[in-house]
Amino acid sequence: QVQLVESGGGLVQAGGSLRLSCAASERSFSDYGIGWFRGAPGREREFVASISRDGRSTDYQDSVMGRFTISRDKTKNTVYLQMNSLIREDTAIYYCAATPDYLAYDVASYYDWGPGTQVTVSS
């Protein structure tokens, strides 16, 4: 298991940017692929982006392609989600999670979830 904590959420105007961070305290963090998901309390979470354990492969939901960038810094045990050109539809709680798979986009493949960070985009 790996414990994850998200940060960097907040209130931003449409067209603005935010950078979310997903930090882990365990050294084994580099053994996991990491995904970002978003959703509202009590609703199904949707895939946003994922990055492989070696950082060489990434995957994105179509609606964020070209606007969001996922990356990881092994020296800091942290994965980032840079979000640019934000729109109201990006408003959600953003969660990061770990998977033993090389790269995955389905919720069922992820076993360790952070508590989430709220992102609100105003028009």
N, C-alpha and C positions, 0 to 999 in steps of 0.2 A: 504494500500500500504506500501511497504517497499523499501527503497533505498539501493542498493547494489553497492559496489565498489570492483573490483578485483585488485590484485597486485601479484607480484612474478614472472611474466613472464620474458623471456630473451632469450639469445642465449646460447645453450649448445651443447656439442658434443654428438654423439650417444653413448649410454651406460651410460650417465650421469643422474643426478637427478635435479628436481626442486620441490619447494613447492609453490603452489598457495594459496592465501588467498582470501576469500570473506567476506567482513566486512559490517555490517549494524549498523546504529546508533540507530535504534528503539528497544525498549525493546520487542516489539511484534515479533521480529525475531524468538523467540523460538516457536511461533505459526505456523511456516511454515516449510514444507519440502523444502530442497534446492537441486538443481541439477546443475551439471556442463555439459555444452555443448561445442562443438567446431565447427569451420567452417571458411570459407573465406568470405570476403565481397561480398554480392550479391548472396551467395550460401546458400543452406539449411543447417541449423545447425544440427549436429548429437549428440545424447545422449552419454555422457561419464560415468557419475556416479550420484547417488542421495543418499540422506540420509533423514530419517524421522525426524519429528519435535522433537521426543524424543531421537534421536540418536541411537535407538536400531536396526534399520533396514537399510540396504544399498543395492544398486543394481549397477551393472557395465555392461558396454558394453563388449562383449566377448573379443575384441581385447586388452583391457586394464586389464582384470582380472589377478590378480597376480602381476601386475606391479604398478598399481595405488591404492591408499587408500584414501577414503574420511572419514573425521571426523569433529566433531563440538565441539566448546568450548563455552558453554552457558555463562560463566562468561565474555567472550570477545566478544560475539555476532559475532562470526567468524566461518566460515566453511573452512576447508582446503582440498586441493587435493595434496597429496604427490605422485609425479610421478617419478618412478625409471625405469632404463633400457630403457631410451627413445630411440626411433627410428625415422627415418626421417618422417615416416608417421604420427607421432604425431604433426608435425608442423601445427599450426593453430592459430586462435584467440580463446581464451578460455573465455567463458561467464559463470557466475553463475546467477541463477534465483530462484525465490521463487514460491511455489505452496501451495494452501490451502489443497491439498490432503495429505494424510499420506505419500505416496511414489508414484512417477510418473516418467515415462521415456519418455513421448511424449511432444514435444514442446508446443502443444496446452494447456497443463495443467498448464503452467507457465505464470505468469502475470507480474512479475516485473523482469526486466533484468538489469544487470550491463553493462557498456560500453565495457568490454572485456579487456583482456591482451594478448599480442602476445607471443607465444612460438615458437621458431625456433630451430630445431635440425639439426646440420650439421654432415655430414659423415666424 
